Amino acid sequence: MLEHVLSLLHETEAVRPDISTEHKQQLASIMDGLGRTERIKAIESYLNRTPDANVERLSTILLLS
C-alpha cells in the first residue's frame, strides 16, 4: 500500500509539477503519520471488526512502522 501511495505521489509530481511546496509537505506529513501508534491501533481495530478486510500490501506498512 505504501509503495502504491509513493508511486502515485511520483506520478502526481510528474503530471502536476505546479503542486506547491506546502501541498508536498502536507503529503509527506501524511506519509510520516502512517507509522504512529494511533494509526497502527486504528488499523488493528478495523481488521478486528472487519472479517473480510483486504490486507494486501499491509505487511509493507507494518514493516516500515
C-alpha positions as CSV (number, residue, x, y, z in Angstrom):
1,M,0.0,0.0,0.0
2,L,2.7,2.5,0.9
3,E,4.6,1.6,-2.2
4,H,1.5,2.3,-4.2
5,V,1.0,5.7,-2.5
6,L,4.6,6.6,-3.1
7,S,4.3,5.8,-6.8
8,L,1.1,7.9,-7.0
9,L,3.0,10.8,-5.5
10,H,5.8,10.5,-8.0
11,E,3.3,10.3,-10.9
12,T,1.4,13.3,-9.5
13,E,4.6,15.4,-9.4
14,A,5.4,14.3,-13.0
15,V,1.9,15.2,-14.2
16,R,1.4,18.2,-11.9
17,P,4.7,19.9,-11.4
18,D,2.8,23.0,-10.3
19,I,1.9,21.4,-6.9
20,S,3.0,23.8,-4.2
21,T,5.7,23.0,-1.7
22,E,3.1,23.4,1.0
23,H,1.0,20.6,-0.5
24,K,4.0,18.4,-0.9
25,Q,4.8,18.9,2.8
26,Q,1.3,18.0,3.7
27,L,1.5,14.8,1.7
28,A,4.9,14.0,3.4
29,S,3.3,14.6,6.8
30,I,0.5,12.1,6.0
31,M,3.1,9.5,4.9
32,D,5.1,10.1,8.1
33,G,2.0,9.7,10.2
34,L,1.2,6.2,8.9
35,G,3.6,4.6,11.4
36,R,2.3,6.3,14.5
37,T,0.9,4.2,17.3
38,E,-2.6,5.5,17.0
39,R,-2.6,4.8,13.2
40,I,-1.5,1.2,13.9
41,K,-4.2,0.8,16.5
42,A,-6.8,2.1,14.1
43,I,-5.7,-0.4,11.5
44,E,-5.8,-3.2,14.2
45,S,-9.3,-2.1,15.3
46,Y,-10.5,-2.1,11.7
47,L,-9.1,-5.5,11.0
48,N,-10.6,-7.0,14.2
49,R,-14.1,-5.9,13.3
50,T,-13.9,-6.5,9.5
51,P,-13.6,-10.2,8.8
52,D,-13.2,-9.8,5.0
53,A,-10.8,-6.9,5.1
54,N,-8.4,-6.6,2.3
55,V,-4.9,-6.9,3.8
56,E,-3.0,-6.9,0.5
57,R,0.3,-4.9,1.0
58,L,-0.5,-4.3,4.7
59,S,2.8,-6.0,5.7
60,T,4.7,-3.3,3.9
61,I,3.2,-0.6,6.1
62,L,3.7,-2.6,9.3
63,L,7.3,-3.4,8.5
64,L,8.1,0.3,7.8
65,S,6.4,1.4,11.0
